[in-house]
Amino acid sequence: MEERRSLSSLSAEEVKELWSQTYNRDGKPDWSHIFPYYHEDIIFRDSIQEVRGIAGFKDMCNRLAGRCQQLRMHVPSIVKDRDCIFMQWEMTMVYKKYPSSTLYGATRLGLDEDGRIITQRDYFDLWGDIFDNIPWFARPYRRFMRRKFG
């Protein structure tokens, strides 16, 4: 059985370090080092999907990694309070054929009694961050958003 430490015993700095390490030895995006910290019944949700169970979560992470030539995670801030970790992040995806995109977001991790991650909710503006990286589309998109929503 794979050895793992309880996430509740990790400091915020250690969690920040784990999430910032998104590469394996071959330089490809990889999160396999954090999978042992997840509960088998993980419920993951973000702006576009909900995934239940560790197998589906791993598949989702691998699909994202497969789309990118490189992926960099920067975690500028993180806090931990009992069974909840909240972090702000910047994820830069470098594609093979398209310009790189940086998504800005935040994640709330809920911990089970054994310290493993049982819930993860990611918050980000997927379309805004992607469209901002398309020069001919960014300005019209932002103009539309201001006119319709604010």
C-alpha positions, 0 to 999 in steps of 0.5 A: 500500500502506498505510504501517505501522510495525513494532510491535516499534519501538513503545514500550509507551506507544505501544501503550497509546495505540493501543489506547485510541483506539477512536473515529473522527471520528463517535464510533463504535467503530473499531479500523481504526487498529490493523489495519495492525499485524496479520499477515494470518495473525493467530490471535485467541482469547478466551473464546468464539471463535477467528478465523483471518486478518485478514478474519475478525478485522476482521469480528469487531471490526466486529460488536463495534463494531456492538453498541455505541453507544460503546466505551471502552478503558482500559489501566491497565498494559502490558509488552513483552518482545521478541516479546510484549506483555501488557496489562491492560484495561477495556472499557466498552461503552455499548449503545443499549437496555441498561445499559453493561457494563465487562469487565475483562481482559488481552491477550497479543500475540505478534509475528511476525519482522516485528513484526506481531501474529501471535497475540492471546489475550484473557482475561476473565470474560465472563459474570461481568462482564456479570451483575454489571451486571444488578441482580436477577441479580448476587447470585444468580449470584455466590452460585451461582459461590461454591457450585459453584466456590469 
